[in-house]
Structure formats: structure tokens, C-alpha cells
Amino acid sequence: MNIQAMMKQAQKLQQDMMKTKSEIDNKVFEGTSSVVKVEVLGNKTIKSVKIDMDECSKEDIEMLEDMLLVALNDAFAKVDRETEEKMGKYTNGMPGLF
């Protein structure tokens, strides 16, 4: 294989990687925990936080904080799973590159 063909193939691979990463970055992932629902983007930016106030009272603030942590971690774990799943084909299974 000549150098030009290799460069062209590398550029195509890079374009495919960037497209896939962009798709993940713009996808909304939902995390839930009892009375809390959060939405985060694939780039791990928090998009929204919803709290079902019918299910909690002011005395439940500490529990609510814990629920937020669980819901956010759930959403971020989904981002990580999809990133590894979709980007893994470019990294040959080497975790943590994205």
C-alpha cells in the first residue's frame, strides 16, 4: 500500500471518529433515581434536572441530594458505556481514550 492510500485511509478513519464522537456528544442520556430524573449530553454537560416534589418534603433534602448523585452517576455511566461501545472500534478495545 502506498503512502497516499494510507494517508487517505487515516483521514477517513479520523473523520469517522469525529462524526461518531459528535453524535455521542449531542445525544441526551437519562439518569433516574426514585424522585429525580436528570438528562445529560454525551459530553457530560447536565441538560436538565427534574424533581418530583409530590414524593418528597423539605425534610428530605439530604435524601434528595443523594438521589441527585445517583441519577447523575447513572446518566454519566450510560455516556461512558456508549462511548466505549461506539468508539472502541477505533481504539481496538483500549479503554479510556475518549
Secondary structure as UniProt FT lines:
FT   HELIX           3..26
FT   STRAND          28..33
FT   TURN            34..35
FT   STRAND          36..41
FT   TURN            42..43
FT   STRAND          46..51
FT   HELIX           53..55
FT   HELIX           58..60
FT   HELIX           61..91
FT   TURN            92..93
FT   TURN            95..96
//
